[in-house]
Amino acid sequence: MKDLIKLYENFCFLKGIPFKLDDSVKSYDDTTLFCPAGMQQFKDKFKNPDNTTIANIQSCIRLNDLEEIGDGTHMLHFRMIGLFSFGKMTLNEAVDFWVEFIKDFLGIKIDYVTIHPDKFDTWKWLYERHKIPIKLDSECIWSDGEMGGYCTEFYHDDVEIGNIVNTMDKFIDVGFGFSRINDIINGKNELTKNDILSDAINKIIEAGFKPGPQKQGYVLRRLLRQLYKGGGSIEHPFFTKEVERQEKAKVRYERLKIKHRDKPKEWWFDTHGIDLDEMEG
């Protein structure tokens, strides 16, 4: 079994680039409940560049994938392999870094990359000299609402494994999927929906959050409910307590539903704390 974290750390050391492992899913600002991407902590540096480059592996939570987990490609908790340069590294150097790491250092075949049509003429030489096929993709553009830029995506077996964003046409923001690359070099680890839920729940708890009615606590409670509903479990008092809550809610709902069958979902939740989707889903 190859240790991808150590492999990336060693490669960065060879290139003289500092590396850090950021394993908490806590958000770095108040725009999100959890850290959704490796670049979140570096937003200020993109706005106030200091001519540095840093590499990391960041633990993230993305709740927009909640309905898609279990399809073999989407996770809730995942790690991003990142490389960020704030005025020091050129796009040319970033491409060379990743082609060498992915293709030569890890031995992964890069089937093709995608480039936005607007950037094809100026970027194609970056990959042609590495003999990597190029496809045009008008969606190769990224923005978080505050900053963004054109990007190029790397594919293996028709699955995107990472991308390089030329942020604001000046800076480098790279993110490669840890799990997708790890599956390639070590063999795919088949995870069930309950495995994915359990992993995310444990990471949120490790970050210091507790079940509650708002924000991160509400998300944690919702995930605990989904795990319970799907027949999964974890050995933790939070899960035990949530099971007790759900069992009591079921008994209360069965007792009240005939009398209040005309009431909307909002009434059930606001008056009795009963989520009809959980009771009848």
Number of C-alpha atoms within 10 A of each C-alpha: 7 10 10 17 14 10 14 20 19 14 16 19 13 10 10 11 16 15 19 12 14 15 15 17 26 22 18 16 12 8 9 15 18 22 23 24 20 24 20 16 13 17 14 9 17 20 13 11 16 12 12 14 18 16 21 25 23 25 23 26 25 19 16 12 14 15 10 14 19 18 11 13 12 17 26 23 23 22 26 23 23 25 25 26 26 22 17 16 16 15 20 12 13 21 18 14 15 19 20 16 17 17 12 11 13 17 12 16 15 19 14 18 21 22 23 19 15 13 14 15 10 9 16 17 13 16 17 11 8 12 11 17 13 18 14 15 17 11 13 20 16 15 12 8 6 7 12 17 19 20 23 25 23 23 16 17 11 10 12 17 20 22 22 24 25 22 22 14 12 17 25 25 23 26 23 23 17 20 18 21 20 17 12 17 15 12 11 13 12 9 15 14 20 21 17 19 25 21 16 23 25 14 20 24 17 14 15 10 17 16 21 13 12 10 13 19 17 15 20 23 20 18 20 26 19 18 22 18 16 12 9 16 18 18 7 10 9 16 20 14 12 17 18 10 12 18 11 12 18 17 10 13 19 11 11 13 12 9 9 12 9 9 10 10 12 13 14 18 12 10 8 13 12 20 19 15 8 14 13 7 7
